Amino acid sequence: MTNISLNWQEKSARSTRFFVSCFNVIPEFFTSFQCLKSKGGGVFSVKYMEAVFNREAESGEFFIEFVEPVLENKLIECFEAQGAGQVTTITFANDGSDSAASALVRILLAQEKHGGCSRGTCPATLYKNAMAKRTEAKQKLQTVSQQEFDEKTAAAIRLSLGNIETGVQSQAVKLDDIETGVQSQAVKLDGIEQGVCHVIPDYQNENAKLKDALAKKTAACDTIEGKLAYKTRLVNQHEVFVAKLEEAQVQHVKDTQAWTHEKASMQSQITALQEQLDLCRSIAHLREMQESMLHTANVLSSTLAEERAAKRARTQE
């Protein structure tokens, strides 16, 4: 995969265009992918989407343009909810689609080697910039490859000509064997020609192997970058979680202190109410005793009045 400078800006923001790299994805992920909205239901409509997959690593890279802006964190959640892992998202600078075109070219060039998936229609300006950048990237690759081939072929020819010159000088010393030497050099020239013909394919094969090794190294670097970004995100999430736990602990201490104070206040109120209740009970008991005494006094008074009346009656008889 060609390494292209994209001038990306990573930020947690709302955008319509994203470059996404992740693991644990296969081509079927592309056809079923949806970015669901949090409120009101529905999905964010995809205007244009390109993807390339590495079947061995089960990794993928996506260029996505939505019709309406999407939060970067929301997009990551949607990828993870559908099984993707170590999701890394990148938004683009406001540079007239230049950085977005570079990201799209990265995927298009990889698709030429690994195959890929396409969805929707690429905007005209983005398509124009991406095609120009793809042509430029291919020309650079061809120029570098041809230059390496020419340099290695020239070195092989110089080495062969050096061997010829040494052989001719050696034959010139042996004047008696000129004819034999000339015939020997003719055989050597024929061998050199055959050697050069064999060397060229060898260098071509070596050049192809170097390209493949470079592509694998680039893919490995991309994998490492993806894993590092995922671990960084986990660390950040852990720090946020710890901060929330500390905040909750402080709030719990405050709530406990407030509850303790309220409990003590309620206990004081209960004690005061209990004292008032005991006092009320004592007053009620006194009132009962008072009423009983008044009743007894009334009975005694009535009895005494009856005895006095009876006594007066007997006196009058």
C-alpha positions in Angstrom: 0.0 0.0 0.0 1.4 3.4 -1.0 2.3 5.7 1.9 0.7 9.0 1.1 0.9 12.2 3.3 -2.7 13.2 4.1 -2.3 16.3 6.4 -5.2 15.0 8.6 -6.4 16.6 11.7 -7.6 14.3 14.5 -10.3 15.9 16.7 -13.5 14.9 18.4 -15.9 16.9 16.3 -19.0 16.8 14.1 -18.2 16.3 10.4 -19.6 14.8 7.2 -16.3 13.2 6.0 -14.3 10.5 7.8 -11.4 8.1 7.3 -11.9 5.1 9.5 -9.5 2.2 10.2 -10.5 -0.8 12.3 -10.1 -4.6 12.9 -12.4 -7.6 13.1 -14.2 -6.6 9.9 -14.9 -8.5 6.6 -16.4 -7.3 3.3 -19.9 -8.2 4.5 -19.5 -5.5 7.2 -19.6 -2.9 4.4 -23.0 -3.9 3.0 -24.7 -4.1 6.4 -23.1 -1.0 8.0 -25.5 1.7 9.3 -24.9 4.7 11.5 -28.0 4.9 13.8 -29.2 8.2 15.3 -29.6 8.5 19.0 -32.8 10.6 19.1 -35.9 10.2 17.0 -34.7 6.9 15.4 -33.5 6.5 11.8 -30.0 6.4 10.4 -27.5 8.9 9.0 -27.7 8.7 5.2 -24.4 7.7 3.5 -23.7 9.9 0.4 -20.5 8.1 -0.7 -18.4 5.3 0.7 -15.2 3.4 -0.3 -13.6 0.5 1.6 -10.7 -1.9 1.3 -10.1 -5.1 3.4 -7.2 -7.2 4.5 -8.7 -10.6 4.8 -5.6 -12.1 6.6 -5.6 -9.4 9.3 -9.4 -9.0 9.2 -8.8 -5.2 9.1 -10.4 -2.6 6.9 -10.1 1.1 5.9 -13.1 3.2 5.0 -13.7 6.6 3.4 -17.2 7.8 4.3 -19.1 11.0 3.4 -22.5 11.5 5.1 -25.4 13.7 3.9 -25.5 15.4 7.3 -22.8 16.0 10.0 -22.1 13.1 12.4 -20.4 13.2 15.8 -17.0 11.4 15.6 -17.7 9.6 18.9 -21.1 8.5 17.6 -19.5 7.0 14.5 -17.0 5.0 16.6 -19.9 3.7 18.7 -21.7 2.6 15.6 -18.7 0.7 14.3 -18.1 -1.0 17.6 -21.8 -1.9 18.0 -21.6 -3.8 14.7 -18.5 -5.8 15.8 -15.5 -3.7 14.8 -12.6 -3.3 17.1 -9.8 -0.8 17.7 -11.7 1.8 15.7 -9.7 4.9 14.7 -11.4 7.9 13.0 -9.9 10.9 11.3 -11.6 14.1 10.1 -10.2 16.4 7.4 -9.0 20.0 7.3 -10.9 22.7 5.5 -8.5 22.7 2.5 -10.7 22.4 -0.5 -11.0 18.5 -0.4 -7.2 18.2 -0.7 -6.6 16.0 2.4 -9.8 14.1 1.8 -8.7 13.3 -1.7 -5.4 12.0 -0.4 -7.2 9.7 2.0 -9.5 8.5 -0.8 -6.5 7.8 -3.1 -4.9 5.7 -0.3 -8.0 3.4 -0.4 -8.3 3.4 -4.2 -4.7 2.3 -4.7 -5.1 -0.4 -2.1 -8.3 -1.6 -3.9 -6.2 -2.2 -7.0 -4.3 -4.8 -5.1 -6.8 -6.3 -2.6 -10.1 -5.4 -4.2 -12.8 -3.4 -2.3 -16.3 -2.0 -2.1 -18.0 1.1 -3.3 -21.3 2.8 -2.4 -23.0 6.0 -3.6 -21.5 8.7 -5.8 -18.3 10.6 -5.3 -18.8 14.4 -5.3 -17.3 16.0 -8.5 -14.7 18.2 -6.8 -13.4 15.4 -4.6 -13.4 12.9 -7.6 -11.4 15.4 -9.7 -8.7 15.9 -7.0 -8.5 12.2 -6.2 -8.0 11.2 -9.8 -5.2 13.8 -10.2 -3.5 12.5 -7.0 -3.8 8.9 -8.1 -2.2 9.6 -11.5 0.6 11.4 -9.8 1.2 8.6 -7.3 1.3 6.0 -10.0 3.7 8.0 -12.1 6.0 8.4 -9.0 5.9 4.6 -8.5 6.7 3.9 -12.1 9.5 6.4 -12.2 11.1 4.9 -9.0 10.7 1.4 -10.3 12.2 2.1 -13.8 15.1 4.1 -12.2 15.9 1.2 -9.9 15.8 -1.3 -12.8 18.0 0.9 -15.0 20.6 1.3 -12.3 20.8 -2.4 -11.5 21.0 -3.3 -15.3 23.8 -0.8 -15.9 25.7 -2.2 -13.0 25.4 -5.7 -14.3 26.6 -4.6 -17.8 29.6 -2.7 -16.3 30.5 -5.8 -14.4 30.3 -8.0 -17.5 32.3 -5.5 -19.6 35.0 -5.4 -16.9 35.3 -9.2 -17.2 35.6 -8.9 -21.0 38.4 -6.4 -20.8 40.3 -8.6 -18.3 39.9 -11.6 -20.6 41.1 -9.7 -23.7 44.2 -8.5 -21.9 45.0 -12.0 -20.8 44.7 -13.3 -24.3 46.9 -10.6 -25.8 49.8 -11.9 -23.7 49.5 -15.3 -25.4 50.3 -14.4 -29.0 50.6 -18.1 -30.0 47.0 -18.8 -28.9 45.3 -15.7 -30.5 42.8 -17.8 -32.5 41.9 -20.0 -29.5 41.6 -16.8 -27.3 39.3 -15.1 -29.8 37.1 -18.1 -29.9 37.1 -18.3 -26.1 36.1 -14.6 -25.9 33.3 -15.2 -28.4 32.0 -17.9 -26.1 32.3 -15.6 -23.1 30.4 -12.8 -24.9 27.7 -15.3 -25.7 27.6 -16.3 -22.0 27.6 -12.6 -20.9 24.6 -12.0 -23.1 22.8 -15.0 -21.6 23.8 -13.8 -18.1 22.4 -10.4 -18.6 19.2 -11.9 -19.9 19.0 -13.9 -16.7 20.0 -11.0 -14.4 17.2 -8.7 -15.7 14.4 -11.0 -14.6 16.2 -11.6 -11.3 16.3 -7.9 -10.6 12.6 -7.6 -11.7 11.7 -10.3 -9.2 13.8 -8.7 -6.5 12.1 -5.4 -7.2 8.7 -7.0 -6.9 9.7 -8.6 -3.6 10.9 -5.3 -2.3 7.6 -3.7 -3.2 5.7 -6.5 -1.5 7.9 -6.2 1.6 7.3 -2.4 1.7 3.6 -2.9 1.4 3.6 -5.4 4.3 5.7 -3.1 6.4 3.3 -0.2 5.7 0.4 -2.4 6.7 2.2 -3.5 9.8 2.9 0.1 10.7 -0.8 0.9 10.1 -1.8 -2.0 12.4 0.6 -0.8 15.1 -0.8 2.8 14.8 -4.4 1.4 15.1 -3.6 -0.6 18.2 -1.8 2.3 19.8 -4.7 4.6 19.1 -7.1 2.0 20.6 -4.9 1.7 23.7 -4.7 5.5 24.0 -8.5 5.7 23.9 -8.8 3.0 26.6 -6.4 4.9 28.8 -8.4 8.1 28.3 -11.6 6.3 29.1 -10.1 4.8 32.2 -9.0 8.2 33.4 -12.5 9.6 32.8 -14.0 6.6 34.7 -11.6 7.1 37.6 -12.4 10.8 37.8 -16.1 10.0 37.9 -15.5 7.4 40.7 -13.6 10.0 42.7 -16.3 12.6 42.1 -18.9 10.0 43.2 -16.9 9.1 46.3 -16.7 12.8 47.3 -20.4 13.2 46.8 -21.1 10.0 48.8 -19.0 11.4 51.7 -21.0 14.7 51.6 -24.3 12.7 51.5 -23.2 10.6 54.4 -22.3 13.6 56.5 -25.6 15.3 55.6 -27.5 12.1 56.5 -25.7 11.8 59.8 -26.5 15.4 60.7 -30.2 14.9 59.7 -30.3 11.7 61.7 -29.0 13.5 64.8 -31.5 16.3 64.3 -34.4 13.8 63.9 -33.3 11.9 67.0 -33.4 15.2 69.0 -36.9 15.9 67.7 -38.0 12.4 68.6 -36.7 12.8 72.2 -38.4 16.1 72.6 -41.7 14.7 71.2 -41.4 11.7 73.6 -40.9 14.1 76.5 -44.0 16.0 75.4 -46.0 12.8 75.1 -45.0 11.7 78.6 -46.0 15.1 79.9 -49.4 14.8 78.2 -49.9 11.4 79.6 -49.1 12.7 83.1 -51.6 15.6 82.7 -54.3 13.2 81.5 -53.7 11.0 84.5 -54.0 14.0 86.9 -57.2 15.0 85.2 -58.6 11.6 85.7 -57.7 11.7 89.3 -59.2 15.1 89.7 -62.4 14.0 88.1 -62.6 11.0 90.3 -62.0 13.1 93.4 -64.7 15.6 92.3 -67.1 12.7 91.8 -66.4 11.3 95.2 -66.8 14.8 96.7 -70.2 15.2 95.0 -71.3 11.8 96.2 -70.3 12.6 99.8 -71.9 16.0 99.6 -75.2 14.5 98.3 -75.1 11.8 101.0 -74.5 14.4 103.7 -77.4 16.5 102.5 -79.7 13.5 102.6 -78.7 12.6 106.1 -79.3 16.2 107.2 -82.8 16.2 105.6 -83.7 13.0 107.3 -82.5 14.2 110.6 -84.6 17.4 110.4 -87.6 15.3 109.6 -87.2 13.1 112.7 -86.7 16.3 114.8 -90.0 17.7 113.6 -92.0 14.5 114.5 
